[in-house]
Amino acid sequence: MSTQPAQTAIRRITVPQIRARKGGEPIVALTSYHAHTAAIVDRHAEIILVGDSLGMVMHGMESTVGVPLDLMVMHGKAVVRGTKRALVVVDLPFGSYEESPSAAFRSAAHVMKETGCGAVKIEGGRRMGETIRFLTERGIPVMAHIGLTPQSSHVMGGFRTQGRDEETWPLHEEDARVVAEAGAFAVVLEGMVEPLAARITASCPIPTIGIGASPACDGQILVLEDMLGLNPRPPKFVKVYGALAEQIEDAVRRYADEVRARAFPGEGQVYR
């Protein structure tokens, strides 16, 4: 009989576990778009978001509006393949869910079946309440997203901080209340003045995940490439934790120099 201790299987974090973190230990969330970075993030974060920001970060688009559903599926598959522990959430991109709850269900079901992700995220507060309820009643977990909603940037007049006018606060608070009552398990608060985000967090029964919001939120999320220093002009709310752009350029420069000097490949990189 083997005397080796049995290895404990790694189990994915579930939607109910995230919901239960309301008011508890802060939830760590980051974006990821491919298997290699997802495997690293998986060891440290509870939620990995395959955000439609991949259109800008990975594909050079000017906004998230042009991202197709199939692109989200492709990157979602890669992230799920690269992870074992985190709850993987995939954005539904612009045009894939707004038409009707039925259209949203078809898009969400397609994403979940093709990628194996644990939930989807959709932007919008009160206007998406019916859709969120429709999806959750049919077995699709939904993370909501209110405040600054990038897919609506054309209507908003750009990426504008929300809540600077205190008279608008009740509208944002109503957004949070509606998505929670509709069945969302968490809600992203983006680009929102700190006192409003803190106030919503205090009254909202589901976890709030801040991005440019408040340290009082139940969790925080950033775009991975922003916090790693790959974005030359990161938003104000980003703290840059790495300097990968400089490291990558230095490595590429040294490689190019060695190729031109015929120093690469060297003896250790050829077959005799």
N, C-alpha and C positions, 0 to 999 in steps of 0.2 A: 504494500500500500504506500502511495506517495506521501511523504512528509512535508511537501511543499505547501505553504499557505495558499489558500484560494485567493485569486485576485478579485477585488471588488469591481464589478462592472461599472463603468462611468455612465450615469444616467443624465439625460438632458434635463435642464431646468424647464419647468412647465409653466403654462399661463397661470394656473392657480397659485403657484409658488411666487410668481412675480406680484400678483394681486395682493397676496398676503404680506408683502414687504411694505405696504402702506404704513408710513410713520415709523418704520424700523431702520435697519442698517441701509445706508444709501445704495441704490442700484447703480452699477457700473454698466454703461452702454457705449458702444463705439460702432462706427460703420466699418464695413469691409466689403470688398467686391471680388476677391479671388481667393483661392484655396490657401495659398501660402501665408498671406497676412492673417487670414481667418484662423488658421491653426495657432498662430501666436496670440491673437486677441482672445481666443477661446479659453486660454489658461487663466485669464484675468477678468473677463467681463461676464456679466449675467445675460446681457442681451447683445446680439450682433444684428445691426440693421443693414440690410442690403438696400441702401437708399437710392432714390432716383437721381441723387446728386452724382451718381456714377456717370451720368451724361456729360456733366461738366468736368469732373475729376479725371475720368478715364478716357473720354471720347472727345473732349475739346468743344463741347456744345456751349452756347452762350447762356442757356438756361435749362431747366429740367423739362420744359414743355415738350420738347421734341423726342423724349425718350419713349420707345415703343415697348409694349408688353413683353415681346419675345426677348428683348435685351435684358429685362429684369429677370426673366426665367433663366437665361443662360448664366448670368452672374449668380443668381440664387442657387443654382445647382452646384456651382463651384464652391460657394461658401459652405453649403451643407456638407459637401464631400470633405471639406477641410476641417470640419469641427466635430466634436463629440459631446460637449457639455452645454454650451450656451443656447438660449432660446433664439433661434434665427427668425427674424421678422423681415418680410419683403414688402417694399413699397408698391402700391398700385399706382402706375404712372398716369399722368394727365390724359383724359379721354377714355380711360378704361373702366370707369365706375360712375361717372357723374350722371349719365343719361337716365338711369333708373336702378332701383335695387336689384332687379333681375339681371341687368347688364353687369352690375358690380359682382353679383354672385358668380356669374359665368367667368369673369376675369379672375376672381379670388380663388375659385375652385380649380381653375386651370393652373394658377401659380402654385397652389399647395400640392396638387397631384404631381406636377412636373418636377418641382424642386424638393419636396419633402420638408419644407419649412414649417415652423410651428404657428405662425400668425401672419397677418398682413397689416399694413398701415395705410390709412387714407386720410387725406387732408380735409378739414372743414368741421365746423361746429354744429350749430343748430340745423343748418341746411342738410347735413348728412345724418341727422338723428334717425330718420326712417330707414336709411340704408344700413347703418350700423346694426339696428335692431333686426333687420331682415337677415343680415349675414350671421349674426351671433345665434339667432334662433335656429339656423340651419347648420350649425357646427363649425363656423369659421370664426376663430378668435380675431378680434380687431383692436389694434392700437390706434387711437385717434391722434389728431395733430391740429392744434389751434394756435392763435396768435399770428405770427408771420407765417403765411403758407406760401412757399415759393412757387407752387403751380399757379397761384392767383396773382403773381407779381405784376402782371400787366394791368389787372383791375386795380390793384393797390397803388399803382404808380411807382413800382420799384420795390426794393427790399427795405421797407420802412419799419422802424421800431414801433411796436404796438403798445398802446396804453399811455402815451405821453399826455393825452388829454384825459383827465380823470373822469370826464363825463361819459367816456366810452367804456369804462370799467364794467358796468353792469352787463354790457353786451358780451364781453369776454367771459365773465363769470357765468352767464347763461349758457354760453357755448360749452363750458366745462361741465355744467350740471346736466345738460342734454345728452352729451356723449356718454357720460357715466351712467345715466338712467337707461340709455339705449343698450348698454351691455359692453361697452369698451372696457378692456381690462387695465388699460393705462392710457395716459394722454401726454403727448409731447407739447411743451410750451416753448415756442420759439420766438426770439426777438421781441421780448416783452419786458417792460420796465419792472425792476426788481420788486417794488412794493405790491404791484398787482399780481405777479407770479407767486409771491409769498402768500398773499391773501387767498388766491385760488387753491394753492396747495393745502392751506389750513382747512378749507371748507369742502374740498373735493374728496369723495370717498374712495377714489382709485389713485394709484401712484401717479405722480406727475414727474415727467422726465424733462429736465431743463436743457435748453441750448440757447445761450444768450438770455437767460431768465434770472433765476435766483438760486443762491446756495441753499435756500430753504426747501427747494424741490426734493422729492423723494429719490431722485436719481439725476444723473447728468449724462449727456451724450455729446460727442464731437465727431466731425468728419476726420477719419484717421489720417488722411493725407495732410489736413490742415495742422493737426497737432504734432505731426512728425516733421514739419518744416518743408513740405514739398510745394506749398502754395506761396508764391512770392508776395501775395497781398491777402493775408488771412483776415477774416472779419475781426472786429474789435473784441468780440466775446471769446476768441480763441486764445488759449495759452499754448505757446509752442514748446513742446517737451523734447523735441529732437531737432537735428540739423541735417536731415537726410539729403536735401538738395545739394549742399556743399560736399557731403561725403560721396555722393554718387558722381558729381562732376569731377572730384579729385580722382576717383577710381578710373573713370573714363579717360581723363587726361593722361594718367600714368600708363594706362593700357595703350593709348594712341602713341605716346612717346616711345614705348618699348617696341611696338610694331614697326614704327618708322626707323628705329635704331637696330632692327633685327635682333633685339634682345629677347623677344617673345615670338614663338615658343622657345623655351630653353631646354636644357638637357632633361629636366624633370617632366617636361610635357610632350616628349616625343617617344616613339616606339623604336627600339633597336632590334 
